[in-house]
Amino acid sequence: MTLKELEELARTARLGLSDLEREMFPEQISHILAYAKQLAAVDTQGVAPTIYPLEQAGVLREDEVLPSLPREKALANAREVVDGYFRVPRIIEED
């Protein structure tokens, strides 16, 4: 990546670059792009895409019914309670 390409990319992304970044980034980005090109050359025909590199089993637990918080405890710190429910300020005005 050239300095001109880097500055164009930074301008497009609306990023400000320091002098040190202007000096370092072209080489670093060139290495990253070369590695991506190397990965793109790998034949993946017939290989199923994977989300996780390792097999994961049992990552979700079974649903279990548990007792809920009693209403009185749930409403204990409410600013205002009306008929057993939280009362909140109206946010939609009626015409």
N, C-alpha and C positions, 0 to 999 in steps of 0.2 A: 504494500500500500504506500502510495506516495504521500508527501506532505499535503499536496494540493487535494488529493482524494480525501484525506483525513479532515482537512478544513471544510470541505464541501459536506462531508457527513456530519460534522459537528454543527455546521450552520443549519442543515436540514433538521437535525435533532434539537436545535436551539440550545446547544451546549457551549459553554465557554471553556476554552482550553488555556492552561498556563503554558509558559515557555517550556517547562520540563515535560509536560504532557505532549506537547508538539514534537519534542525530541524523542520521547520514548514510545509513544503509541504506534507510529507507523510500523516499526519493527515487530512489536508485540502482536498487532493485529494481523500482520503478514504471516506470522507463525501460526496464529489461530486459524486463519483461512487456509493455509497449507495443510493443517491437520484435518480440517473439515473436508478438503478435497481428497485427502487420503482415505477418510472414512467413506466418502461418497463412492469411491472406486471399489469398495468391498461388495462382492456379489451376495446379495441377500434374497435372491430369488428362492421362493419356497420356504422362507423362514417366517414364521408367524410373528407379528409384532408383540412385544411384551411391555407391560407397564412396570413390572418389578423384575429385577434380575434374578431373584430367588423365589422359589415357590412359597406361597404364603397360604397356610391353612388355618382355619378357625380364628380369623382375625375379628369376626363379629360374634358377639355373645348372643345367646338366645334371649328372647324377650322374657322378662320376669315381672310378674305383677307384684308390686309392693304397695304398702299403705301410703296414701298421700298425706301431705301436710294438713293438719286440721285447719279449717277455715279461720278460726279465731287466731291461730298463730300466724297465718298468712296475712291477715289484715291488721295484726297488732301494731305495726309501724306505719300504717297508712295515714296520710294527712287527713283524709276525709273518707268516711264509709257511709254508704246509703243503701239500706235494705240488704246488707250483707255483701256488698260489692264495692270495689274501689271507685271513688268518684274522682274524675280527672277533668281538667279544664276543657271546654269546648274549643276545638280548633277549626271547625268548619262553620262558617257563618251562614245563616239562612236568609234568603232574600225576602 
